């Protein structure tokens, strides 16, 4: 007995072989045909191969919904991806689509050398090109761990097919001696306690067993949770999709819902470039400030924004983040700025409650992936504030404004960022002290715990060469450890500066992303010396090297002279070999832009590389 085919599918199959009529479809299996010089043959060959997997003509004539599978044995944040793929597939096929799963790069923060940020742009390229290359009418991008989500949105905007992010979700907290603990704020605080000899090896070993007790992303307001909340604020996924635990049945229902939504989005052809506007990004920045989100989100958002080819209005810059911060209070009481975990946020109403609370500060006309405006989404979701301990009201914030701040001055002409709300010693937010400089992370590792280090609690620790170029990938080494001899005296925080990043789960009085980075010859950060006074004034947004301008110019000139001498001592072949270092590392160092621009590759931004 032959296959029972849908009459419309039979008609379309016959049309595929009608050589008198051109193949003109821009959707489904017939889009993006492989270049053989004969479109009919391209369709014929594509169908021949896909039928090896058992698909019928009826199936192949439905909207094709791609599902990006980022499962990896090296990525525990994505351990639930197989279950999510199954739930997404169910949602797609219940709504009349055809789900097609395919892999891309998967990045985990702790399993990426030298750092996952080094590979973010590569993942964005993989995502963009696979979405563009394959015949998908819409694509569900499953991500979760810190760099996967921004990489996918960057690639999705550049490919500009309908895309729907799906987050793996946060892990549950663990327990140690009756106290809740969880990755990764408690990773860092307990490690600091171990370095200070406040807890012993038995305790730190037991804590290690409980910090990540389930699959999922870090269970605090780190980078992964921050980016999830930002996606919801951008209107790219359901509000409850930002916070449902990875191991919950709710997470599977969100996946099924996303699959169903993808079919509707494919039919409506809603692309990220048409959905995302300046107002969308202003809403995202407002949410970032209100949740006390990760400083990493600033560099990711700048990269995402610069992928968009047609944002209207005033350009969004680092100053925009600071301006919005001045009128946005910190409302969410989660670590590292507060005391609680993502499960508490979810149980308190999560993004729905937060956005209702922030409503006076939001642009409600911003579009969402469903076709509704943000205002319409909120109108359709009743506001029932039942716990104002986790999500505070505007009149009772945790921090009145400016959770994240942007600093400028002669030490950071293009800006630097700091999470003021995560300071452990608020007196350091207005501080002037002598610099203790480390030329790179190896230098720091060698000397930070030396008894001979001339450091005291008023010193300013300065770490150079961990920017986008200097230590390719801008590692999360900005959380400079408190020297052990000071930690033993009870010192919990110091003013620390670098051109690198820190984990969104970390806290302290830490200035990051100093731009231009020290690897650039003209960088003021590159010429800071031991003993130089550095002034940080968060209220006035100042980061200043208290050295006169003439001396700064002299030091920069001398540094450039020394670098030229080093270059002149090399043979021409050595110089040429350095400038054309092979592989991805060479591409990265030649093409990455600075932190204030998003640390993306210049040729991937919407405007492309600058003319030389």
N, C-alpha and C positions, 0 to 999 in steps of 0.2 A: 504494500500500500504506500503511495507516495506521500510527501509532506503536504499538510493542509496549510495553504498560504493565504494571507490576507490579500484580497483583490487589488488593493492599492499598492501593496508591496510588489505584486506580480507586474502591475503596470509600470512601476518605476524600474524594476529589473529589466523589463523589455526596452525601456527608454535608454538604459545604459548602453545597449548594444545597437542603437539606431545611429548609424554613422552619418546620416544626413542632418542630424541635429547636434549642435555643440553641447558639451557638458558645461552647464552654467551654475550649478548649485554652489552656494557658499556656506552650506551647513551640512551636518551629518557626515556620513562616510565619504561624500564626494567633494569635500572641501580640502584645500591644501594638498592637492595631488602631487605625488612624486613626479619629478621631471623626467619623463621618457620621450617627450616630443610628440606624444599621442595620448590625449586625455582619455579617450575611450579605453585604450589599452591599460592606462594607469588604473582606471576603475576596475577593469576586468581582473587585473593582477592582484589588486588590493583585496577584492572580494574572494578570489581564489585562495589566498593565504589565510584570511580571517576565517573562512569556512572550515579550515583545518581544526579550528577550536570548537566547531559544532554550531556556529550561529546560523540562523535561518534568515531568509530575505526579510521577513517581518521584523526580526530583531534589528537587522542592519539598517532599517529605514526609520528608526526612532531617533529622537535627540540623543546624542552621545555625550555622556557626562563623565569626564575624566576624574579619577581619584588618585591623588598623589600619595603613595605609600612610603612613609619615611621610617618604617620599622627598621631597627638595627639592634643586634645583640650588644653593641657598644652604647646603646642609648636607652637607659632605663626610664627616662622621661616619656618615651614613646612605646613602652611595653604593651600598652593597650591598643595599639594601632590595628592589629588584626581584627579585634572585636569592633572597632570603629568602622573599619572598611566594610565588614559584614552588615552593620546597621545602616551605613550610608547606602550600600547597594540595595538594601531592602526599601529604603525611602525612595530611591531613584526609580526602581522598577515598579513599585506600587503607584507611582505617578506617571508611568508610561514612557520612561526613558530607558536607555541602555547604559549601564555602569561599566566603565572600562578602567581597570586599575593599572598603574604603572609606577615605577620607582624613580626617586631622585636621590641626591646626596642627603645624608642624615648627619646632623652635627650634635654632639653632646659636649657640654662645657668642660667636663673633666676628662674627656677622651679625644681631645683635638690638640695636636702639637703644631705650632707653638701655642696657639689659642684658637678658639672657635671663631673669633672675630676675623682672624686671618683668612678664614674660609667662607665667611658670610657672603662676600661678593661672588665667590665661585658658585655657591649654592643658588644665589639669585640668577646667575647666568644659566645654570642648569635648569632651573625652574622656568625661566622665560623661554628658553629655546625648546624645551620639551612641550610646553603648552602651545607654542607657536607651530612646532613641527607636526604635531599629531592632530587628527581630525576630531577635536572635541568642540562641542557647542557651549559647554561650560566646564569648569574644573574646580573640584573641591580639593583644597590644599590642606592636608593634615600635618600640623606642626605643633610645637609646644615648647621645647627647650629653647633657651634664650635667643639664639641667633636664627633659628629656623623660621620663626614667624616674620621678622622683618625681611629676611631674605626672600621668603615666598611672596610677600606683598610687593617688594621692590620688583621682583621678576614678573609678578602678575600685572602690575601697572604697565610695565614696559611691553609685555605681550599684548595687553589690552583686549583679551577675550574675557567673557564673564567668569569671574573667579569668586569662590566662597571659602574663606578660611574656616577650618575646624580645629579647635584646640584640644589637645589631649587631656588637659585639666590638671589641677594641682593634686599632690599627694596628701594623705592624711598625716596628722602629727603622730609622733611616737611618745614614749613615756620613759623617764628615768627617775627612779626613787620617788615616784609619786608626782613628778612634775612633768608637764607636757614639754616636749622638745621637737624640733623639726628643722629640716634643711631650709635655708642654709645659714640664717642668722645665728642659730644656736651652734652650728659648726664652728663659726668664727669666734663667738664669745667663749665657748668652751676650750677651743684651742688656745686662745689668749690666756685663759685661766691656767691651762696646763703649762704654757711657757712661763707663767709667773709662779709656778710651783704651788698654786692654790688647790689643784686637784692632782691626784696621783695617776699612775699608768693604768691601774685597774679601773678607775673611774672613766678615764678617757676611752679605754677599750670598750667598756660597757655602753658608753654614750654612742660610740661609733655604730653599734648594732641597732640603735633606735632612731637615728637622725632621719633615715629614709625608709620607713617601715612598709611603704607600698609603692607601686608604680605611680608615675606622675611627675609633674614639675615641682619645683621648690614650693613649699606650702606657706610661704610668707609673701609680702609684697616686693618680691625681687623682680628681675627683668622679665621672666616668663609671665608672671601674673600681671605685671604692669602692661606688657604688650597685649595680653588678652583683654584687659580692660580698655585699652586704647582701641582695639579692633571693634569692640562693641560701641564705643563712643563715636567711632567713624561711621557706624551704621553698616558694617560689613558682616555682622553675624548677630544672632539673637542675643538679647541682653543677658539671659541666664546662661548663655554659652561661655561666658568669661570665667565662671567660678565653680561650676559643678565638679565635684571631685572626680579624678580619673577613674576610680574604682567603683563609681556609683552607677545605678541603673539610669539615673537622670542623664549622665553623660552619653549613654547609648541612645536614649530618646532624642537628645539634641542632635546626634549624628543622623538618625533617621529623618528628623525634621530638616536638617541641612540638605540631605539627599533630595527630599521632595521639593524644597525651595529651589534647588539648582535647576530642576526641570523647568519651573516657571521662569526663572531668571534667564535661562537659555532661550526660551521662546520670546521673551521680551528684549533680548540682546542688551541687557544692562551691563555695561563694562565699567571697570574701576575709574577710568578717566571721566566718564559721564556722571558717576555717582559722587566721587570725591571732589569737593570744592574747598576753597579757602575756609569757608565756615565749618566744614567738616573737620579740618585740621585744627582750627581754633577751639572747637569743642573737645578734641582729643587732648590738647594742651591743658585746657581747663581741668579735665579729668585727671591728667597726670599730676597736676599740682594738688588736687583735692585728695588723691589717694596717697600722696607722699611717695610717688613712684620712683623707679630706678633712674639714676642719672644716665644710664645706658640708653634709655628711651629717647633722650634728647638727640644723641648722635644717630640713632636709628630713624627717628622721625625726620631729621634733616635729610637723610639719604632718601627716604621714601618721598618726601616732598619734592626733592630735586629730580626724581624720576617722572613727575607729572608734567606733561608738556604744555598745559594750558590753564594754570591757576590764575584767577583774576584778582584784582585788588593789590594792596600793598604786599610786597614780598615778605614771606615768613623767614625770620632770621632768629639768631639766639636772643636778640633783644625782645622779640615777640614773647618768648617763653617767660622772660623776666617781667614784662609788662602785665601779662595775664596773671602771673604769680602774685603780683602786688595787690590784686583784688580778689584772689581766690584763697579761701582758708583750707587748711588741712582738716579733713573730716573723718578719715578712716583710721581707726586705731589698730593698725597691724604692724608687726615687726617689719623692718627695723626702726621705723619712726615711733611705733607704739608697742603693744604687748601681745597681740593676738595673731591668729592664723587665718588662712584663706577659708577654711571650713566655717569659721565664725562669721566671716564676711558673707559667705554664701547663705548661711542660715539667717542672717540679718536682712536679707532682701537683696544683697549684692548690687549689681549695676542698676537695676530698676529703681531701688530705693535711693541710690546715690544720685542718679540723673533727675529723679523727681525733686530731690533736695536742692540740686544745683540748677534747677530750671530757670531761675531768674538770670543766671550767668551764661546760658547756652543759646546758640543759634538754632532755633527750633525748626527753621525752614530747610535745614540740611537734609539731603536725601539719604535713604537707606537702601540696602540691597533688595528689600521687598517691594520697593516702589513707593512706600509711605515716607512722609517726612518724619524727622525725629519727634516733632511735636505730636504727630498722629500716633506714633508708636507709644508715646507716654500716655496719651489720652485713652488708649485702648488697654492700658495696664494699670489697674487701680493702685493707688498709693496707700499702703498700710504700714506706716512706721511703727514697728513693735519693739525695736531695740535701738535706743539712741546712745548706747554705750559703744557699740562697734562703729556705727555710722552716725556721726553727730549731726546736729542741726546747724544751720548757718549762724545761729545766734550763740552756739555753744561749741566752737571748734576746739580741736586739740592744739592748733597752732594758728594764729590769726591770719597769716598770709605768708606767701613766699617760702613754701617748703623747699623748692629748688630755686637757686639763685644763679645769676650770671654775673661774673666779675670782670672788670676791665682795668687796665692800668698799663704802666710801662713793662710789666712782667708778662702781661697777656693782652697784647694789642688787639688780637682778634677774638678775645674772650676766653673764659674758663668757667667751669660749672662746679657747684657744690650743693649737697643736700643739707641745708641748714637744719632741717627738722630732725636729722639723724645725729646731730652733734651730741657727744656725751658730756661735753663741758662747754656750756654756752658762753662762758667768758672768753673762749678762744675765737668766737665769732668777731671779736674786735681785739686784735692782738698784734703786737710787734715783737719780733724776736730774732736772734741771730741764726743764720742758716747753717745747717749741717748737710753738706751735699754728697750725693752718691752719683757717680757718673753713669751707672747702669745697674741693672738688677743683680748682676754677678758681684759688682763692687759692694752693693748693699748686703747681699748674703754673707760676704766675707767679713764685713765690719760692723754690722748693726748690733751684734751682741758682744763686741769686744769691750773688755773692761777699760781699755785705753781710749775709747771713743769720747771726745770732749763734748758731751751732751748733758743738758739738764732739762727740767720740765718746761722751761720757757723756750727752748730751741725750736726752730722750724725745720722739719725734716724735708729735704728736697731730693727727689729721685728723677734723674734725667734719662733720656734715651729709651723711653717705653711708649713713644708715640706711634702713629700709624707706620712711619718709615723706620724710625730708630730701632724698634724691636718689632719687626713686621707683624702686624695684627693688633697692636695696641693692647697689650695684655692687661688683665685685671690685677695688676700689681700695685695700684695706687693706694691700697690699704697697707701702708708701710707699717711693719710691726713696731710696737713700742719696744725700745731697747730693753733687754731683760733686766739690766741693773736698775732701770727706772720702774719697770713693771713690778719688780720685787719690793719697791718702795710704795707701791699702791697707785702709781700713775696709770690712769685708764684711757687718757686721750691726750693727743698733742696735735698741733697744727701741722698738717702734712700736705705737700704739694707735688704734683707730677704732671707730665703730659700724657699719662696713660689713663686707664679706666679702673673702676673697682666694681665688684659684684653689687647688683642691686639689693642683695640681702645684707650688705655690710653697713656699718655705721661708724661714726666718728667725725671729727672736724677735718674734712679732707677736701682739698681743691684739686680738681681733675681736668683733663682735656685741655690743658693750657695750649693755646695756639698763638703763633706758630710753635710747633714742637722743637725740642732742642736739637734734633738731627739736622735741622735747616740752619745753614751757617749764620744767617741774620737773626736767629732767635735770641731774644733776651734771656730766656730760660737757660740757654746753652752757656752763658757766660757768668752765671751766678757762682760765687765763691764762698767758701767757708767763712763765717763771720759777718757776711753782708746782712744788714738788717732788712727784713721783709715785713711789710705791714698788710694785714688783711682786715678790711672793714666791711663786713657784710651789709650793714645798714646802708652804707653809702656806695656799695657795690664796687669796692676798690681793692685791687691786688697790686701792690706797689713794691718795687725794689728801691730801697732808700739809698740809691747811688746816683750821683748827678749825671745828667744826660751826656756830658762830655766824656766822662769815664766809661759809660755804657758804650758810646760810639767807639772809644779807643779799644775797649776789650773785643768788640765785634770785629773791628778792623784787624786786630792782632790774631784773633781766632781764624779769620779768613786767610790771613797770610800763612799761618801755620798749616792750615788744610791744603793750601796751594803748594807749600813746600813738600808736604807728604806726597801729593799727586805728582809733582815734578821728579821725585826720586824714583817713582815707579817707571817701568818701561812702558812704551806706548801700548804694547800688547796687553799689559796688566790693566791699564786704564780702560782700554776698549773692552776687555773681558768683564770688568766690573760693571760697566755701563750696560752691557748686554747680557747680564747674568741670565742663565737659561731657565726655562720652565715657568711655573706659576709664580714662584718667588720673585723672579725677575720682573714679570708682568706686574705683580703687586707693587713692588717698590718704584717702578717707573710711572705707575698710573694712579696710585691712591691719592685722594685729596685729603685735606686737613680735617681735623675733628669738627670744627665749626661748620664745615660743609657736608658732614655726614660720613667721612672716610669711605666713600664709594669710589669706584674707578671713574676717572674723568670721562672716559669714552662711553660709560653706561648712563650718565645723566641725560636728561632730556635735551639739553643744549649741546652735549658733546664736549670734547676737549677744547681747551682754549688754543687760539692760534699762537704759534711760537714765532 
